[in-house]
Amino acid sequence: MTKSILSILVILAVATGCALEKPEGALSVSELLENPVYDTEVRIYGEVGLLGQLDCPCFELTSGRGKVQVWYDLMVEDDGTERPAASVEGIENGDSVIVMGELKTAGQYRALNDFWAAIIVKIE
């Protein structure tokens, strides 16, 4: 990811201020699942849940009426290509975040609608 993309995410996170407001340029989880866009970089937002409680480097992200499992590490493509881990430093259950990444189709190392994170930014 480029620094400009990260800067945009940080600005969006700071400008939002409220977990219930939709950050500009981001989709709710339910919006993404209603009209899924696979293997294409998108931004979603929501509330973190089950971080550190699942048997994977992942957590649940909920917004609207939707929920996805967000993977932040151990993301491996079918051809064996490993994706770099996304930092969850400073993120806790109950936090509102914006996540940039990809909604995935089913594959050898992933389930349908897993979301692979590239960048996770806490909304202050």
Summary of the structure (lengths in Angstrom):
residues: 124
radius of gyration: 13.4
end to end distance: 21.6
largest distance: 40.3
contacts: 363
relative contact order: 0.25
helix: 16%
strand: 35%
